[in-house]
Amino acid sequence: MEWCVYFLWSLLLLLLEVVGALAVGYLAYIAPLVFVGLTSALVLVMGFTLEWQRLQHEFPYFFAGALSWRKRLMIVLSAMFETVGKALMAGFAALLAFGGTDPDRAIVFAVLLVVCVFAGTGLLRRAYWSFGARPLRWGYFRLVVPLGILFSALVQVALVGGYLETSLFQEMALSFVFELPVRANYEQVMELIFQVRQLVDGLLTSLIVQLIGSEWLVPASILISLNVLSGFFVAIYAVIVGEVLLRIESKVVEKGA
C-alpha cells in the first residue's frame, strides 16, 4: 500500500511539473510581448536579493577588511547593475526567440521551451534531494548556461528534422535589405526581430564553416548561436516551477515524517 501511495504522489508531482512547463510555453505562444515583459520583471524582482546575497559572500573573499559603508554601497550598486543587466538580457533573449509572426514556428519554439523548463525543473529537484542544493539560488546562478545550450541543441534538432525552416545567409541578407518596410506595424516589427536573429546566426554559421570546416558545424552552431541566450529566460521559469514544487514536496514530507 505504501508503494502505491508513493507512486501516486510521484505521478502527481510529475503532472504538476508538466503543467507548470506547459503554462510557461503557452504564455510565450499566445502573448509573446507579455512573456517578454513578465520575464524581465521576474528577473528584477527575484534577482536583486539573490545578487545582493551572493555579493555579500564574495566581497570578503576578494577584499580584505570589514564591510564598510563604501563596500556595502558597492554591493548594492553592483547587485542593481547585474540584476538590471540580466533582466534586459532575459527579455531580449525572449524577444529574439518568440519574435515573428509564423504560428508554426512559434509552436515549435514554445514546445522547445516546455521541454527545457521541464528538464530544468527535474534537474533542480534531483539536485535538491541528492545534494541539498538550494533551488532558488543554485538554479538562478547555475542553470542559465546548460539550459541555454539545451535550447540551442533542440533548435538544431528541429532544423534537421524539418520542423523549422532556415535560409542561406545570402538570402536572409537580401530579404533584410530589400523587404524591410519603411513604416512597419507590430507584426512586421516582430518578424523583423526574428529575421535579425536569423541573420546574425547565419553570419556566425558562415564564419564557422570558413574557420573550422563543415564537420564541426553542428556542435559549433549549438554553442555559438544566439539561441544559447535563451538560457536567461528558461532558467528563471525552471527555478520558479521547481521552487514551488519543492516547497509543496518538502511540506508533505515533513508532515509524513
C-alpha positions in Angstrom: 0.0 0.0 0.0 2.9 2.3 0.8 4.5 1.9 -2.6 1.1 2.7 -4.2 0.9 6.0 -2.3 4.5 6.8 -3.2 3.8 6.1 -6.9 0.6 8.2 -7.0 2.4 11.1 -5.2 5.3 10.9 -7.7 2.9 10.9 -10.5 1.1 13.9 -9.2 4.4 15.8 -8.8 5.3 14.8 -12.4 1.9 16.1 -13.6 2.3 19.4 -11.8 5.8 19.7 -13.3 4.4 19.2 -16.8 1.5 21.6 -16.2 3.9 24.3 -15.0 6.2 23.9 -18.0 3.1 23.8 -20.3 1.8 27.0 -18.8 5.1 28.8 -19.5 5.2 27.6 -23.1 1.5 28.5 -23.6 2.0 32.1 -22.4 5.1 32.5 -24.6 3.0 31.3 -27.6 -0.2 33.3 -27.1 1.3 36.6 -25.7 5.0 36.9 -26.6 5.3 40.5 -25.5 3.6 39.8 -22.2 6.0 36.9 -21.8 9.0 39.2 -22.5 7.8 41.8 -20.0 7.0 39.2 -17.4 10.4 37.6 -17.8 12.2 40.8 -17.3 10.0 41.7 -14.3 10.6 38.3 -12.6 14.4 38.6 -13.0 14.2 42.1 -11.5 12.1 41.0 -8.5 13.9 37.8 -7.8 17.4 38.7 -8.9 18.3 41.7 -6.7 18.0 39.8 -3.4 19.9 36.9 -4.8 22.7 39.1 -6.3 23.0 41.0 -3.1 23.3 37.9 -1.0 25.9 36.5 -3.4 28.0 39.7 -3.4 27.9 39.8 0.4 29.7 36.5 0.5 32.0 37.3 -2.4 33.3 40.7 -1.1 35.1 39.3 2.0 36.7 36.7 -0.2 38.1 39.2 -2.7 38.6 42.3 -0.5 40.3 42.3 2.9 38.9 44.1 5.9 35.4 44.6 7.4 32.4 45.6 5.3 32.5 49.4 5.5 29.7 51.6 4.2 31.6 52.1 1.0 31.8 48.3 0.4 28.1 47.9 1.3 27.3 50.7 -1.2 29.3 48.9 -3.9 27.5 45.7 -3.1 24.1 47.4 -3.5 25.1 49.1 -6.7 26.7 46.0 -8.2 23.6 44.0 -7.3 21.4 46.6 -9.0 23.5 46.7 -12.2 23.8 43.0 -12.5 20.1 42.4 -11.9 19.1 45.0 -14.5 21.6 43.7 -17.0 20.3 40.1 -16.6 16.7 41.3 -16.8 17.4 43.1 -20.0 19.3 40.1 -21.4 16.4 37.7 -20.4 13.8 40.0 -22.1 16.0 40.5 -25.2 16.6 36.7 -25.5 12.9 36.0 -25.1 12.1 38.6 -27.8 14.7 37.0 -30.1 13.2 33.6 -29.5 9.5 34.4 -29.9 9.6 37.4 -32.2 8.0 36.8 -35.6 4.5 36.1 -37.0 4.8 32.5 -38.2 2.4 30.4 -36.0 4.0 27.1 -36.8 7.4 28.4 -35.9 6.0 29.9 -32.6 4.5 26.5 -31.7 7.9 24.8 -32.2 9.7 27.3 -30.1 7.0 27.0 -27.4 7.4 23.2 -27.4 11.2 23.6 -27.0 10.6 26.0 -24.1 8.4 23.5 -22.4 10.9 20.7 -22.8 13.7 22.9 -21.4 11.7 24.2 -18.4 10.7 20.6 -17.6 14.3 19.5 -17.8 15.5 22.3 -15.6 12.8 21.7 -13.0 13.7 18.0 -12.9 17.4 18.8 -12.5 16.6 21.2 -9.7 14.6 18.6 -7.8 17.3 16.0 -8.3 20.0 18.4 -7.1 17.9 19.3 -4.0 17.2 15.8 -2.9 20.6 14.4 -3.8 22.9 17.2 -2.8 20.8 19.6 -0.8 21.1 22.3 -3.4 19.0 25.4 -2.8 16.9 25.5 -5.9 16.3 29.3 -6.0 20.0 30.2 -5.5 21.6 27.3 -7.4 19.1 27.4 -10.3 19.3 31.2 -10.7 23.1 31.2 -11.0 23.9 27.8 -12.5 21.1 26.8 -14.9 21.4 29.6 -17.4 24.3 28.1 -19.4 23.2 24.4 -19.5 19.6 25.2 -20.3 20.7 27.7 -23.0 22.9 25.0 -24.6 20.0 22.5 -24.4 17.6 25.0 -26.0 20.1 25.7 -28.8 20.7 22.0 -29.3 16.9 21.4 -29.6 16.6 24.1 -32.1 19.3 22.4 -34.2 17.4 19.1 -33.9 14.2 20.9 -35.0 16.1 22.3 -38.0 17.5 18.9 -39.0 14.1 17.3 -38.6 12.4 19.9 -40.8 10.2 21.4 -38.1 11.9 24.7 -38.5 12.9 26.4 -41.8 16.2 28.2 -42.4 17.6 30.2 -45.2 21.0 30.8 -46.6 22.9 33.8 -45.2 22.8 35.5 -48.6 19.0 35.1 -48.9 18.4 36.5 -45.4 20.7 39.4 -46.1 18.8 40.3 -49.3 15.5 39.9 -47.6 16.6 42.1 -44.8 17.8 44.9 -47.2 15.1 44.8 -49.9 11.9 43.7 -48.0 12.3 46.0 -45.0 9.2 48.2 -44.8 9.5 51.9 -44.4 6.8 52.1 -41.7 6.4 48.7 -40.0 3.4 47.6 -38.0 3.6 45.4 -34.9 3.5 42.1 -36.9 6.3 43.3 -39.2 8.4 44.5 -36.3 8.1 41.1 -34.6 9.0 39.3 -37.8 11.9 41.7 -38.4 13.3 40.9 -34.9 13.2 37.2 -35.7 14.9 37.8 -39.1 17.6 39.9 -37.5 18.3 36.9 -35.1 18.4 34.6 -38.1 20.7 37.0 -39.9 23.2 37.0 -37.1 23.0 33.2 -36.7 23.5 32.8 -40.4 26.6 35.1 -40.3 28.0 33.1 -37.4 27.4 29.8 -39.2 29.1 31.1 -42.3 32.2 32.2 -40.3 32.3 28.8 -38.5 32.4 26.9 -41.9 35.2 29.1 -43.1 37.3 28.8 -39.9 37.0 25.2 -38.8 35.3 23.3 -41.6 31.8 21.9 -42.1 32.5 18.8 -39.9 32.3 20.9 -36.8 29.3 22.9 -38.0 26.6 21.4 -35.8 28.4 21.5 -32.4 29.8 24.9 -33.1 26.4 26.2 -34.2 24.9 25.0 -31.0 27.4 26.7 -28.8 27.8 29.9 -30.7 24.2 30.5 -31.7 22.1 33.3 -30.2 19.8 30.5 -29.1 22.2 30.0 -26.1 21.0 33.3 -24.7 17.6 31.6 -24.2 19.0 30.2 -21.0 18.5 33.5 -19.4 14.7 33.2 -19.6 14.4 29.4 -19.5 16.3 29.3 -16.2 14.0 31.8 -14.4 10.9 29.8 -15.2 12.5 26.5 -14.3 13.6 28.0 -11.0 10.1 29.2 -10.2 8.3 26.0 -11.1 11.0 23.9 -9.3 10.9 26.1 -6.2 7.1 25.8 -5.9 7.1 22.1 -6.4 9.9 21.5 -3.9 8.1 23.6 -1.3 5.0 21.5 -1.7 7.0 18.3 -1.7 9.0 19.3 1.4 5.9 20.2 3.4 4.3 16.9 2.5 7.5 15.0 3.5 7.6 16.9 6.8 4.0 16.1 7.6 4.5 12.5 6.7 7.6 12.3 9.0 
